[in-house]
Amino acid sequence: MCDTLTHRGPDGCGLYLNPEKDVALGHRRLSFLDLTEAGTQPLCNEDKTLWLTMNGEIYNYKELRDVLRGKGHAFSSETDSEVVLHGYEEWGADVLNRLNGMFAFGLWDEKRKNLFLARDRFGIKPLYYYKGTDTFVFASEIKAILKDPTIPRHIDMSSFADFFTYRYVPSPKTIWQNIYKLPPAHYLTIEDEKVNGAVCYWHLNTGNTHEETDVLLDKANYLMFESVKKHIQSDVPVGSFLSGGYDSSALVYYLHSMGYPAATFSIGFENWDKSEHRYAQIVAEAFKFHNKAVVIGRESLKNLERLSYVYDEPIADISTIPTFEVSRLAAADVKTVLSGEGADELFCGYTWHKEMLPSKQNKSATGWFAQLLGDKPLPVSVKKYSEAMAMGLFDKKQLKQLISKDFHTSINENPFWFYLSHYRSELSPLKQIQYLDIKTFMGELVLTKVDRASMANSLEVRVPFLEHKLVDYLFGLAEGTYYRPEYKKFVLHENIKNHLPPLIMQRAKQGFVVPDSYYQDMAFYKSHLDSSHLIKDGLINNEAIASYLNTRDHWRLWKVLVMELWYRKWVTEKSY
């Protein structure tokens, strides 16, 4: 099981087996701090009653270590992980509220016979678990869990249906029965051989504070600068992804302003006028950074089959391919990079932020809610959001057309249940959208995409915009304070406008995507779906696929293709 995750930690392996031989912890190491053997995990406390295996980085570990030393704790390494161990010993579950970083960990208390699992606030690092009648297994990726031959492998057909609605399988479900995701900002305990329900330990600050613009800009700038400074703590060099957009360019500006000579990495596409590597080079030259770029073509679509293994679950985001390729590029030179995930959610950078809000003519709170929500607040708002997210909408009617009749009972009565579960009607209109972004799109799709694509290449991605103090500060403000519809990401724009080349500041918003021709090629879909295993095995209807091909419905075909390739890899070929 450990060796299955060698890509996540090629620098070493550690194992712990308790005296009764009924508890085992394994760890694969990707080392950044204390590169000596003292940093090998699983780590234990002084009397060897607590054992920890952790994935991630704690950015305030030095401050916490000083506090814990003052309370009498003795440290045997210079790692950030050991702070979690002693912090739990001192504060119990409350240690989570003191941690600043990205993490997923399991901590075994041999004295109390307790297992404590936890995941960071935003879900930057993954944690999956299997719950059987007399077995409990957890890991960073599902493929490690499936290495246990005693664990049954049955598709959860409700998750199968959910995938087509969301482009991913929402937490806490996975594509497999009895295998679950621990949701972001949650911990889970096993006490007396009983698995307790997951507990949420952190909530977004949803205040409505007003702040003067100059104070806002200064404080946001300070928090971003400090976050980048924390995120480059490492005993090995830290690089940065660079697309030439606001987010990654801002990170490069902050790195430059603190004198950190980071290598940057970009990706481009052949014969595409929107290829990002050209803009990235402009930014790199402005700050005298060395930028390394790779330009790929249609042959990169072959990676979809490989990504079915990398991701464990079907995930239908069109940027999985460039994310994997730029990660492979960076991994040849560095072990970790900074990336701009979280900035669009935080600074309102997505196109749907503006499209879903009312026109400027009616700015009253009552008018906003009336236009956005209509007579029935809950369904209309969620419907608009689901349409913005869909990239090929599958409501209940469309799911029934696609999925074989034998499985219609597995389709949720309301396919948009996950959006509904994170809908906060008491928030202002823009914050309703941002809250959904953070809890659904970002936490389930964006961060999953980045973690698996990078770690498959033994590369760690750090996301400074998801510093929780920065998020709490901005999300605690009245939306009119930080959002200006006439600006693209107002707060970020104002802090970088005098430091980046004008061409970059004037550039239109562009997602991290591939050229349209890549995913609109009907011959490509037909070649893969003519001999579909999903159709052959009676999971989906051939008539639906024929209809999508006839109407050139590339978005729905993309989802079907991703599921088809996943099914072949994990069910037909049994890649475990």
GUMILUM-506717 format. One record per residue (C-alpha): residue number from 1; x, y, z; residue in one letter. Coordinates in nm, 2 decimals. Example, Ala and Ser with C-alpha at 12.3 -4.5 7.8 and 13.67 -1.06 7.14 Angstrom:
BEGIN
REC 1 1.23 -0.45 0.78 a
REC 2 1.37 -0.11 0.71 s
END
This chain:
BEGIN
REC 1 0.00 0.00 0.00 m
REC 2 0.29 0.24 0.08 c
REC 3 0.47 0.16 -0.24 d
REC 4 0.15 0.25 -0.44 t
REC 5 0.21 0.61 -0.32 l
REC 6 0.59 0.63 -0.40 t
REC 7 0.51 0.92 -0.63 h
REC 8 0.39 1.12 -0.34 r
REC 9 0.71 1.05 -0.14 g
REC 10 1.01 0.92 -0.33 p
REC 11 1.26 1.03 -0.06 d
REC 12 1.19 0.75 0.18 g
REC 13 0.95 0.51 0.35 c
REC 14 0.85 0.45 0.71 g
REC 15 0.63 0.20 0.89 l
REC 16 0.49 0.16 1.24 y
REC 17 0.32 -0.15 1.37 l
REC 18 0.18 -0.14 1.73 n
REC 19 0.27 -0.41 1.98 p
REC 20 -0.07 -0.59 1.94 e
REC 21 -0.01 -0.59 1.56 k
REC 22 -0.36 -0.47 1.48 d
REC 23 -0.27 -0.11 1.39 v
REC 24 -0.02 -0.01 1.12 a
REC 25 0.08 0.33 0.99 l
REC 26 0.28 0.38 0.67 g
REC 27 0.44 0.69 0.52 h
REC 28 0.61 0.80 0.20 r
REC 29 0.84 1.10 0.24 r
REC 30 0.88 1.40 0.02 l
REC 31 1.13 1.60 0.23 s
REC 32 1.15 1.98 0.25 f
REC 33 1.25 2.05 0.61 l
REC 34 1.52 1.86 0.81 d
REC 35 1.64 1.63 0.54 l
REC 36 1.81 1.40 0.79 t
REC 37 1.67 1.07 0.92 e
REC 38 1.53 1.25 1.22 a
REC 39 1.25 1.37 0.98 g
REC 40 1.14 1.02 0.88 t
REC 41 0.77 0.94 0.95 q
REC 42 0.58 0.80 1.12 p
REC 43 0.70 1.03 1.40 l
REC 44 0.65 0.95 1.77 c
REC 45 0.65 1.15 2.10 n
REC 46 0.90 1.10 2.38 e
REC 47 0.74 0.79 2.53 d
REC 48 0.63 0.65 2.20 k
REC 49 0.26 0.65 2.28 t
REC 50 0.16 0.89 2.00 l
REC 51 0.24 0.81 1.63 w
REC 52 0.19 1.05 1.34 l
REC 53 0.18 1.01 0.96 t
REC 54 0.12 1.35 0.78 m
REC 55 0.11 1.49 0.43 n
REC 56 0.15 1.86 0.39 g
REC 57 0.32 2.17 0.53 e
REC 58 0.27 2.38 0.85 i
REC 59 0.38 2.73 0.79 y
REC 60 0.37 2.86 1.14 n
REC 61 0.55 2.56 1.29 y
REC 62 0.84 2.76 1.43 k
REC 63 0.61 2.98 1.64 e
REC 64 0.41 2.68 1.76 l
REC 65 0.73 2.49 1.84 r
REC 66 0.85 2.78 2.06 d
REC 67 0.52 2.77 2.25 v
REC 68 0.53 2.40 2.30 l
REC 69 0.89 2.40 2.41 r
REC 70 0.79 2.65 2.67 g
REC 71 0.53 2.40 2.79 k
REC 72 0.80 2.13 2.84 g
REC 73 0.78 1.94 2.51 h
REC 74 1.11 1.80 2.37 a
REC 75 1.16 1.79 1.99 f
REC 76 1.38 1.54 1.82 s
REC 77 1.37 1.69 1.47 s
REC 78 1.35 2.03 1.29 e
REC 79 1.03 1.92 1.10 t
REC 80 0.70 2.10 1.09 d
REC 81 0.52 1.76 1.13 s
REC 82 0.65 1.71 1.48 e
REC 83 0.47 2.03 1.59 v
REC 84 0.14 1.86 1.50 v
REC 85 0.23 1.56 1.72 l
REC 86 0.32 1.76 2.03 h
REC 87 0.04 2.01 1.96 g
REC 88 -0.21 1.73 1.97 y
REC 89 -0.05 1.60 2.29 e
REC 90 -0.10 1.95 2.44 e
REC 91 -0.43 2.07 2.30 w
REC 92 -0.61 1.77 2.16 g
REC 93 -0.83 1.84 1.86 a
REC 94 -0.79 2.22 1.92 d
REC 95 -0.45 2.20 1.77 v
REC 96 -0.62 2.22 1.43 l
REC 97 -0.73 2.58 1.49 n
REC 98 -0.37 2.67 1.56 r
REC 99 -0.22 2.52 1.25 l
REC 100 -0.15 2.75 0.95 n
REC 101 -0.10 2.53 0.65 g
REC 102 -0.21 2.25 0.42 m
REC 103 -0.23 1.90 0.57 f
REC 104 -0.39 1.56 0.60 a
REC 105 -0.28 1.34 0.88 f
REC 106 -0.35 1.03 1.09 g
REC 107 -0.25 1.02 1.46 l
REC 108 -0.26 0.70 1.66 w
REC 109 -0.28 0.72 2.04 d
REC 110 -0.15 0.38 2.16 e
REC 111 -0.24 0.45 2.53 k
REC 112 -0.60 0.54 2.46 r
REC 113 -0.64 0.32 2.15 k
REC 114 -0.77 0.62 1.95 n
REC 115 -0.72 0.72 1.59 l
REC 116 -0.75 1.09 1.50 f
REC 117 -0.77 1.19 1.13 l
REC 118 -0.78 1.55 1.01 a
REC 119 -0.77 1.76 0.69 r
REC 120 -0.69 2.12 0.63 d
REC 121 -0.94 2.40 0.61 r
REC 122 -0.98 2.41 0.23 f
REC 123 -0.90 2.05 0.13 g
REC 124 -0.56 2.13 -0.03 i
REC 125 -0.44 1.79 0.08 k
REC 126 -0.65 1.47 0.04 p
REC 127 -0.77 1.20 0.29 l
REC 128 -0.97 0.90 0.20 y
REC 129 -1.09 0.61 0.42 y
REC 130 -1.26 0.28 0.40 y
REC 131 -1.50 0.18 0.67 k
REC 132 -1.58 -0.20 0.70 g
REC 133 -1.73 -0.41 0.97 t
REC 134 -1.40 -0.49 1.13 d
REC 135 -1.14 -0.29 0.92 t
REC 136 -1.06 0.07 0.88 f
REC 137 -0.81 0.20 0.62 v
REC 138 -0.71 0.55 0.53 f
REC 139 -0.47 0.70 0.27 a
REC 140 -0.39 1.00 0.06 s
REC 141 -0.52 0.83 -0.25 e
REC 142 -0.78 0.56 -0.31 i
REC 143 -0.54 0.34 -0.51 k
REC 144 -0.35 0.27 -0.18 a
REC 145 -0.67 0.16 -0.01 i
REC 146 -0.76 -0.07 -0.30 l
REC 147 -0.43 -0.25 -0.26 k
REC 148 -0.59 -0.43 0.03 d
REC 149 -0.73 -0.73 -0.14 p
REC 150 -1.00 -0.78 0.13 t
REC 151 -1.17 -0.45 0.05 i
REC 152 -1.47 -0.50 -0.18 p
REC 153 -1.49 -0.30 -0.50 r
REC 154 -1.84 -0.20 -0.60 h
REC 155 -1.93 0.12 -0.78 i
REC 156 -2.16 0.35 -0.59 d
REC 157 -2.41 0.43 -0.86 m
REC 158 -2.54 0.74 -0.69 s
REC 159 -2.18 0.87 -0.72 s
REC 160 -2.18 0.76 -1.08 f
REC 161 -2.48 0.98 -1.14 a
REC 162 -2.34 1.27 -0.94 d
REC 163 -2.02 1.28 -1.15 f
REC 164 -2.22 1.38 -1.46 f
REC 165 -2.39 1.66 -1.27 t
REC 166 -2.07 1.80 -1.10 y
REC 167 -1.77 1.68 -1.31 r
REC 168 -1.65 1.51 -0.99 y
REC 169 -1.79 1.30 -0.71 v
REC 170 -1.87 1.53 -0.41 p
REC 171 -1.76 1.47 -0.06 s
REC 172 -1.80 1.27 0.15 p
REC 173 -1.88 1.01 -0.12 k
REC 174 -1.64 0.85 -0.37 t
REC 175 -1.70 0.65 -0.68 i
REC 176 -1.67 0.33 -0.46 w
REC 177 -1.91 0.20 -0.20 q
REC 178 -1.78 0.22 0.16 n
REC 179 -1.49 0.44 0.06 i
REC 180 -1.52 0.81 0.16 y
REC 181 -1.35 1.14 0.15 k
REC 182 -1.30 1.33 0.47 l
REC 183 -1.44 1.67 0.38 p
REC 184 -1.22 1.98 0.41 p
REC 185 -1.20 2.14 0.76 a
REC 186 -1.31 1.82 0.93 h
REC 187 -1.17 1.57 1.16 y
REC 188 -1.27 1.21 1.24 l
REC 189 -1.20 0.99 1.54 t
REC 190 -1.21 0.62 1.61 i
REC 191 -1.25 0.54 1.98 e
REC 192 -1.32 0.20 2.13 d
REC 193 -1.33 0.06 1.78 e
REC 194 -1.62 0.29 1.69 k
REC 195 -1.60 0.54 1.40 v
REC 196 -1.74 0.87 1.51 n
REC 197 -1.90 1.11 1.26 g
REC 198 -1.68 1.37 1.10 a
REC 199 -1.67 1.70 1.29 v
REC 200 -1.62 2.05 1.13 c
REC 201 -1.36 2.24 1.32 y
REC 202 -1.35 2.57 1.11 w
REC 203 -1.60 2.79 0.94 h
REC 204 -1.55 3.07 0.69 l
REC 205 -1.58 3.41 0.85 n
REC 206 -1.89 3.55 0.70 t
REC 207 -1.89 3.90 0.84 g
REC 208 -2.01 4.23 0.69 n
REC 209 -1.74 4.47 0.81 t
REC 210 -1.68 4.79 0.62 h
REC 211 -1.32 4.90 0.56 e
REC 212 -1.17 5.21 0.40 e
REC 213 -1.03 5.13 0.06 t
REC 214 -0.67 5.23 0.14 d
REC 215 -0.68 5.04 0.47 v
REC 216 -0.82 4.73 0.28 l
REC 217 -0.55 4.74 0.01 l
REC 218 -0.27 4.79 0.26 d
REC 219 -0.38 4.51 0.48 k
REC 220 -0.45 4.27 0.19 a
REC 221 -0.11 4.35 0.04 n
REC 222 0.06 4.28 0.38 y
REC 223 -0.12 3.95 0.43 l
REC 224 -0.04 3.83 0.07 m
REC 225 0.33 3.93 0.11 f
REC 226 0.35 3.75 0.45 e
REC 227 0.18 3.44 0.31 s
REC 228 0.42 3.41 0.02 v
REC 229 0.71 3.45 0.26 k
REC 230 0.58 3.17 0.47 k
REC 231 0.52 2.95 0.17 h
REC 232 0.88 2.96 0.06 i
REC 233 1.01 2.82 0.39 q
REC 234 1.20 2.51 0.28 s
REC 235 1.55 2.35 0.29 d
REC 236 1.52 2.30 -0.09 v
REC 237 1.45 2.56 -0.36 p
REC 238 1.08 2.67 -0.43 v
REC 239 0.97 2.75 -0.78 g
REC 240 0.65 2.89 -0.91 s
REC 241 0.39 2.82 -1.19 f
REC 242 0.35 3.12 -1.42 l
REC 243 0.07 3.16 -1.67 s
REC 244 0.09 3.54 -1.73 g
REC 245 -0.25 3.59 -1.56 g
REC 246 -0.30 3.81 -1.25 y
REC 247 -0.27 3.54 -0.99 d
REC 248 0.06 3.37 -1.08 s
REC 249 0.21 3.70 -1.19 s
REC 250 0.12 3.85 -0.85 a
REC 251 0.31 3.56 -0.68 l
REC 252 0.61 3.63 -0.90 v
REC 253 0.60 4.00 -0.81 y
REC 254 0.59 3.92 -0.44 y
REC 255 0.88 3.67 -0.48 l
REC 256 1.08 3.94 -0.66 h
REC 257 1.00 4.20 -0.40 s
REC 258 1.14 3.99 -0.13 m
REC 259 1.45 3.90 -0.33 g
REC 260 1.37 3.53 -0.38 y
REC 261 1.51 3.40 -0.71 p
REC 262 1.25 3.14 -0.80 a
REC 263 1.25 2.95 -1.12 a
REC 264 0.91 2.97 -1.30 t
REC 265 0.74 2.72 -1.52 f
REC 266 0.48 2.76 -1.80 s
REC 267 0.29 2.56 -2.06 i
REC 268 0.17 2.65 -2.40 g
REC 269 -0.02 2.50 -2.69 f
REC 270 0.09 2.47 -3.06 e
REC 271 -0.08 2.70 -3.31 n
REC 272 -0.29 2.88 -3.05 w
REC 273 -0.30 3.26 -3.02 d
REC 274 -0.41 3.24 -2.66 k
REC 275 -0.12 3.02 -2.55 s
REC 276 -0.01 3.14 -2.20 e
REC 277 0.36 3.07 -2.23 h
REC 278 0.40 3.40 -2.43 r
REC 279 0.25 3.61 -2.15 y
REC 280 0.44 3.42 -1.89 a
REC 281 0.77 3.51 -2.07 q
REC 282 0.68 3.88 -2.06 i
REC 283 0.63 3.86 -1.68 v
REC 284 0.94 3.66 -1.62 a
REC 285 1.15 3.90 -1.82 e
REC 286 1.01 4.20 -1.64 a
REC 287 1.14 4.05 -1.31 f
REC 288 1.45 3.89 -1.46 k
REC 289 1.34 3.54 -1.36 f
REC 290 1.43 3.24 -1.56 h
REC 291 1.11 3.09 -1.71 n
REC 292 1.10 2.73 -1.85 k
REC 293 0.82 2.65 -2.08 a
REC 294 0.69 2.35 -2.27 v
REC 295 0.47 2.37 -2.58 v
REC 296 0.24 2.07 -2.64 i
REC 297 0.00 1.96 -2.91 g
REC 298 -0.29 1.73 -2.96 r
REC 299 -0.08 1.43 -2.87 e
REC 300 -0.13 1.54 -2.51 s
REC 301 -0.48 1.41 -2.52 l
REC 302 -0.33 1.06 -2.48 k
REC 303 -0.26 1.16 -2.12 n
REC 304 -0.64 1.12 -2.05 l
REC 305 -0.59 0.75 -2.01 e
REC 306 -0.30 0.79 -1.77 r
REC 307 -0.49 1.05 -1.57 l
REC 308 -0.76 0.79 -1.51 s
REC 309 -0.51 0.61 -1.29 y
REC 310 -0.36 0.93 -1.15 v
REC 311 -0.69 1.07 -1.02 y
REC 312 -0.84 0.73 -0.90 d
REC 313 -1.19 0.88 -0.96 e
REC 314 -1.33 1.03 -1.28 p
REC 315 -1.27 1.41 -1.29 i
REC 316 -1.39 1.59 -1.60 a
REC 317 -1.20 1.92 -1.59 d
REC 318 -1.04 2.02 -1.92 i
REC 319 -0.73 2.16 -1.75 s
REC 320 -0.62 1.82 -1.60 t
REC 321 -0.39 1.77 -1.90 i
REC 322 -0.20 2.11 -1.89 p
REC 323 -0.18 2.08 -1.51 t
REC 324 -0.02 1.74 -1.54 f
REC 325 0.22 1.86 -1.81 e
REC 326 0.34 2.17 -1.64 v
REC 327 0.38 1.97 -1.32 s
REC 328 0.60 1.72 -1.50 r
REC 329 0.80 2.01 -1.64 l
REC 330 0.86 2.17 -1.30 a
REC 331 0.94 1.84 -1.13 a
REC 332 1.25 1.80 -1.34 a
REC 333 1.40 2.11 -1.16 d
REC 334 1.23 2.16 -0.82 v
REC 335 1.04 1.97 -0.56 k
REC 336 0.78 2.23 -0.48 t
REC 337 0.62 2.53 -0.65 v
REC 338 0.38 2.81 -0.57 l
REC 339 0.05 2.83 -0.76 s
REC 340 -0.24 3.08 -0.78 g
REC 341 -0.53 2.86 -0.68 e
REC 342 -0.79 3.03 -0.46 g
REC 343 -0.74 3.38 -0.60 a
REC 344 -1.04 3.37 -0.83 d
REC 345 -1.26 3.26 -0.54 e
REC 346 -1.12 3.52 -0.30 l
REC 347 -1.10 3.82 -0.53 f
REC 348 -1.41 3.74 -0.74 c
REC 349 -1.23 3.66 -1.06 g
REC 350 -1.46 3.41 -1.23 y
REC 351 -1.69 3.52 -1.51 t
REC 352 -2.00 3.39 -1.33 w
REC 353 -1.94 3.63 -1.04 h
REC 354 -2.04 3.92 -1.27 k
REC 355 -2.29 3.73 -1.48 e
REC 356 -2.49 3.60 -1.19 m
REC 357 -2.52 3.93 -1.01 l
REC 358 -2.78 4.19 -1.11 p
REC 359 -2.71 4.49 -1.34 s
REC 360 -2.56 4.80 -1.20 k
REC 361 -2.89 4.99 -1.24 q
REC 362 -3.03 4.83 -0.93 n
REC 363 -2.78 4.81 -0.64 k
REC 364 -3.02 4.80 -0.34 s
REC 365 -3.00 4.49 -0.13 a
REC 366 -3.36 4.42 -0.19 t
REC 367 -3.32 4.45 -0.56 g
REC 368 -3.02 4.23 -0.57 w
REC 369 -3.20 3.95 -0.39 f
REC 370 -3.51 3.99 -0.59 a
REC 371 -3.33 3.97 -0.92 q
REC 372 -3.09 3.69 -0.82 l
REC 373 -3.33 3.47 -0.64 l
REC 374 -3.68 3.54 -0.77 g
REC 375 -3.99 3.42 -0.57 d
REC 376 -3.83 3.10 -0.45 k
REC 377 -3.49 3.19 -0.32 p
REC 378 -3.33 2.85 -0.28 l
REC 379 -3.40 2.67 -0.61 p
REC 380 -3.34 2.96 -0.85 v
REC 381 -3.01 3.06 -0.70 s
REC 382 -2.87 2.71 -0.70 v
REC 383 -3.01 2.64 -1.05 k
REC 384 -2.82 2.94 -1.18 k
REC 385 -2.50 2.83 -1.01 y
REC 386 -2.54 2.47 -1.13 s
REC 387 -2.58 2.60 -1.49 e
REC 388 -2.26 2.81 -1.46 a
REC 389 -2.07 2.51 -1.32 m
REC 390 -2.21 2.24 -1.55 a
REC 391 -2.01 2.25 -1.87 m
REC 392 -2.28 2.02 -2.01 g
REC 393 -2.58 2.03 -1.77 l
REC 394 -2.72 1.70 -1.64 f
REC 395 -3.04 1.75 -1.44 d
REC 396 -3.26 1.46 -1.34 k
REC 397 -3.43 1.43 -1.68 k
REC 398 -3.09 1.43 -1.87 q
REC 399 -2.94 1.18 -1.62 l
REC 400 -3.23 0.94 -1.69 k
REC 401 -3.17 0.97 -2.06 q
REC 402 -2.80 0.88 -2.02 l
REC 403 -2.80 0.62 -1.74 i
REC 404 -2.96 0.28 -1.79 s
REC 405 -3.31 0.24 -1.65 k
REC 406 -3.18 -0.03 -1.41 d
REC 407 -3.00 0.24 -1.21 f
REC 408 -3.26 0.52 -1.22 h
REC 409 -3.33 0.46 -0.85 t
REC 410 -2.97 0.56 -0.77 s
REC 411 -3.02 0.91 -0.92 i
REC 412 -3.07 1.16 -0.64 n
REC 413 -3.42 1.32 -0.62 e
REC 414 -3.24 1.65 -0.65 n
REC 415 -2.92 1.61 -0.85 p
REC 416 -2.80 1.94 -0.72 f
REC 417 -2.80 1.83 -0.36 w
REC 418 -2.44 1.91 -0.30 f
REC 419 -2.48 2.28 -0.40 y
REC 420 -2.79 2.30 -0.18 l
REC 421 -2.60 2.16 0.11 s
REC 422 -2.36 2.46 0.09 h
REC 423 -2.61 2.72 0.00 y
REC 424 -2.62 3.01 0.26 r
REC 425 -2.93 3.21 0.20 s
REC 426 -2.84 3.46 0.48 e
REC 427 -2.53 3.58 0.29 l
REC 428 -2.52 3.87 0.05 s
REC 429 -2.56 3.77 -0.32 p
REC 430 -2.19 3.77 -0.41 l
REC 431 -2.09 3.59 -0.10 k
REC 432 -2.35 3.32 -0.17 q
REC 433 -2.16 3.25 -0.49 i
REC 434 -1.82 3.28 -0.34 q
REC 435 -1.92 3.04 -0.05 y
REC 436 -2.04 2.79 -0.31 l
REC 437 -1.71 2.83 -0.51 d
REC 438 -1.49 2.76 -0.20 i
REC 439 -1.69 2.47 -0.07 k
REC 440 -1.77 2.30 -0.40 t
REC 441 -1.58 2.40 -0.71 f
REC 442 -1.25 2.49 -0.55 m
REC 443 -1.25 2.23 -0.27 g
REC 444 -1.37 1.94 -0.47 e
REC 445 -1.25 2.00 -0.83 l
REC 446 -0.97 2.26 -0.85 v
REC 447 -0.76 2.15 -0.55 l
REC 448 -0.81 1.78 -0.63 t
REC 449 -0.69 1.84 -0.99 k
REC 450 -0.38 2.02 -0.88 v
REC 451 -0.28 1.79 -0.60 d
REC 452 -0.30 1.46 -0.80 r
REC 453 -0.15 1.60 -1.12 a
REC 454 0.15 1.75 -0.93 s
REC 455 0.20 1.47 -0.68 m
REC 456 0.19 1.21 -0.96 a
REC 457 0.51 1.38 -1.06 n
REC 458 0.65 1.40 -0.70 s
REC 459 0.59 1.78 -0.70 l
REC 460 0.43 1.96 -0.42 e
REC 461 0.21 2.27 -0.50 v
REC 462 0.17 2.54 -0.24 r
REC 463 -0.12 2.79 -0.26 v
REC 464 -0.04 3.12 -0.08 p
REC 465 -0.38 3.28 -0.16 f
REC 466 -0.54 3.02 0.06 l
REC 467 -0.37 3.15 0.37 e
REC 468 -0.67 3.13 0.61 h
REC 469 -0.60 3.47 0.77 k
REC 470 -0.62 3.64 0.43 l
REC 471 -0.94 3.45 0.34 v
REC 472 -1.10 3.53 0.68 d
REC 473 -1.01 3.89 0.65 y
REC 474 -1.15 3.95 0.30 l
REC 475 -1.46 3.72 0.35 f
REC 476 -1.54 3.91 0.67 g
REC 477 -1.58 4.24 0.48 l
REC 478 -1.90 4.37 0.32 a
REC 479 -1.89 4.27 -0.04 e
REC 480 -1.91 4.62 -0.17 g
REC 481 -1.58 4.68 0.01 t
REC 482 -1.37 4.44 -0.19 y
REC 483 -1.58 4.39 -0.51 y
REC 484 -1.59 4.64 -0.80 r
REC 485 -1.77 4.51 -1.11 p
REC 486 -1.57 4.75 -1.33 e
REC 487 -1.24 4.59 -1.22 y
REC 488 -1.10 4.24 -1.26 k
REC 489 -1.02 4.13 -0.91 k
REC 490 -1.02 4.48 -0.76 f
REC 491 -0.81 4.42 -0.45 v
REC 492 -0.54 4.22 -0.63 l
REC 493 -0.55 4.46 -0.93 h
REC 494 -0.49 4.77 -0.72 e
REC 495 -0.19 4.60 -0.54 n
REC 496 -0.01 4.49 -0.86 i
REC 497 -0.11 4.74 -1.12 k
REC 498 0.20 4.95 -1.09 n
REC 499 0.44 4.65 -1.08 h
REC 500 0.33 4.44 -1.38 l
REC 501 0.37 4.51 -1.76 p
REC 502 0.06 4.70 -1.90 p
REC 503 0.00 4.41 -2.14 l
REC 504 -0.05 4.17 -1.85 i
REC 505 -0.28 4.41 -1.66 m
REC 506 -0.50 4.47 -1.97 q
REC 507 -0.52 4.10 -2.06 r
REC 508 -0.87 3.94 -2.06 a
REC 509 -0.96 3.67 -1.81 k
REC 510 -0.87 3.32 -1.93 q
REC 511 -0.90 3.00 -1.75 g
REC 512 -0.62 2.74 -1.75 f
REC 513 -0.76 2.55 -2.05 v
REC 514 -0.67 2.38 -2.37 v
REC 515 -0.77 2.51 -2.72 p
REC 516 -1.14 2.46 -2.81 d
REC 517 -1.05 2.23 -3.10 s
REC 518 -0.91 1.97 -2.85 y
REC 519 -1.24 1.89 -2.69 y
REC 520 -1.47 1.97 -2.98 q
REC 521 -1.34 1.69 -3.21 d
REC 522 -1.63 1.45 -3.27 m
REC 523 -1.40 1.19 -3.44 a
REC 524 -1.20 1.18 -3.12 f
REC 525 -1.50 1.10 -2.91 y
REC 526 -1.64 0.85 -3.16 k
REC 527 -1.31 0.66 -3.18 s
REC 528 -1.32 0.61 -2.80 h
REC 529 -1.69 0.55 -2.75 l
REC 530 -1.77 0.32 -3.05 d
REC 531 -1.67 0.03 -2.83 s
REC 532 -1.78 0.17 -2.50 s
REC 533 -1.75 -0.06 -2.20 h
REC 534 -2.01 0.15 -2.02 l
REC 535 -2.26 0.08 -2.29 i
REC 536 -2.16 -0.29 -2.32 k
REC 537 -2.19 -0.34 -1.95 d
REC 538 -2.53 -0.17 -1.94 g
REC 539 -2.45 0.14 -1.73 l
REC 540 -2.54 0.40 -1.99 i
REC 541 -2.76 0.42 -2.30 n
REC 542 -2.62 0.40 -2.65 n
REC 543 -2.90 0.63 -2.78 e
REC 544 -2.78 0.91 -2.55 a
REC 545 -2.43 0.89 -2.69 i
REC 546 -2.55 0.88 -3.05 a
REC 547 -2.76 1.19 -2.98 s
REC 548 -2.46 1.38 -2.83 y
REC 549 -2.25 1.29 -3.13 l
REC 550 -2.53 1.40 -3.37 n
REC 551 -2.57 1.74 -3.20 t
REC 552 -2.20 1.78 -3.14 r
REC 553 -2.26 1.81 -2.77 d
REC 554 -1.89 1.81 -2.68 h
REC 555 -1.93 1.90 -2.31 w
REC 556 -2.15 1.60 -2.23 r
REC 557 -1.93 1.38 -2.45 l
REC 558 -1.62 1.50 -2.25 w
REC 559 -1.78 1.38 -1.93 k
REC 560 -1.88 1.05 -2.08 v
REC 561 -1.53 0.99 -2.22 l
REC 562 -1.37 1.06 -1.88 v
REC 563 -1.60 0.81 -1.71 m
REC 564 -1.54 0.56 -1.99 e
REC 565 -1.16 0.58 -1.95 l
REC 566 -1.19 0.56 -1.57 w
REC 567 -1.42 0.25 -1.60 y
REC 568 -1.18 0.08 -1.84 r
REC 569 -0.88 0.14 -1.61 k
REC 570 -1.04 0.05 -1.28 w
REC 571 -1.32 -0.19 -1.36 v
REC 572 -1.23 -0.36 -1.69 t
REC 573 -0.86 -0.37 -1.64 e
REC 574 -0.87 -0.38 -1.26 k
REC 575 -0.58 -0.14 -1.21 s
REC 576 -0.52 -0.21 -0.84 y
END
